[in-house]
Amino acid sequence: LNFNTTRMEIIDTYHSDRVLSEEIKAQSMGGFSFELHQRNSRLLTAAGKSASSYPSAWKTGTTIVGILYKDGVVLGADTRATGGSEVVDKNCEKIHYIAPNIWCCGAGTAADTEKTTELIASNLELLRLSTGTQSRVVTALTLVKRMLYKYQGHVSAALILGGVDVTGPHLYSIHPHGSTQRLPYTTMGSGSLAAMAVFESRYTEDMEEDKAVDLVRDAIRAGIFNDLGSGSNVDITVIRKDNNVTRHRTYENAAGNATAYKAQYPRLSKLTPPPGTTFIIEESFKPHATSVAAVEEIEAAATKMEI
C-alpha cells in the first residue's frame, strides 16, 4: 500500500512539473494559442462532421450615429431591418425612447434592442416618479451597461445613448458585452465605417444645429450606399438643451422611390406578351365542394320561399 501511494505521488509530481514547464515555455514563446482550434478539429473529426456544420454568427445590418453639437445631441439611423440576406422591413424604427430628454439608437437583434430600451425606459419612469427629478443620462447608461454585462453579450444590443440633463449634453456608445465609451461623435453597426469616414473628415466642435443635422444625414447616407445591411430612409432625432426634442421620422428617403426609377427606363413592348401568346391545351373548372353545398342551400331556401 505504501509503495503504491509513493508511486502515485511520484507520477502526480512528474505530471504537475511537466504541465508547469509547458506553461512556462508557452508564455516565453508568446503569440497566439491555437489549442482550442485543434481541440475543436479533433471533436469534429470524432463526430464525423466538418467545420461548416458549426452554426455561424448572424451578421446584423444597421447604420446608427450620434454627434454632440453646440446646443445638444443629434442621433441618426437608417430604417432597414434584415433577416439573413433578406430585407424584412424597409421602415424599421431604430431610434428608441428612453426618457423625455434621453433617446437611444439600437443596432443588433431587433427584439433585443426593442425590449432592452423598453425595460430601461420603464425603470427610469419609476425612478422619476419616486424622486420627482429629471432622468440623468449617466443613470440610463448605468442601467443599460449593467444589464448587458449580466448577460455576457448574449443580448445582442449595440446602442448609442444620447441626451441632455442638468449637467449638459452627453453621448455614449454601449457594446453588447457592457463596455461603454463617452465620445463627441460615434457610429455603430455594419455601416459604421462609412459613416465614421464622414464624421472624421467634417466634424468640428460647437457645430450649429443645421450643420450637425446635415452631417448626421450624410453619415447615414454613406452607410446606406456602402453597406448592404443598411438602407431605405434616414431618421433623425434632435435633443436640445432647453429639453425640446424634435423627431424627424423619414427625414430623407435616401434610397429614392422605385416609381421614379422605373419612369426613367420604359418597359419594352416586346417584354409584355399580348393575350393569347401562350397556347392553351386544355381548360377546365371544378367548383369546391363547400361552394357546391352553399349553392344547393341557397337554391333550397329560394324554393321554400317560392312555395
Buried (B, 14 or more C-beta within 10 A) or exposed (E): EEEEEEEEEEEEEEEEEEEEEEEEEEEEEEEEEEEEEEEEEEEBEEEEEEEEEEEEEEEBBBBBBBBBBBBBBBBBBBBBBBEEEEBEEEEBBBBBBBBBBBBBBBBBBBEBBBEBBEEBBEBBBEBBEEEEEBBBBBBBBEBBBEBBBEBEEEBBBBBBBBBBBEEEBBBBBBBBBBEBEEBBBBBBBBBBBBBBBBBEEEBEEEBEBEBBBBBBBBBBBBBBEBBBBBBBBBBBBBBBBEEEBEBBEEBBEBBEEEEEEEEEEEEEEEEEEEEEEEEEEEEEEEEEEEEEEEEEEEEEEEEEEEE
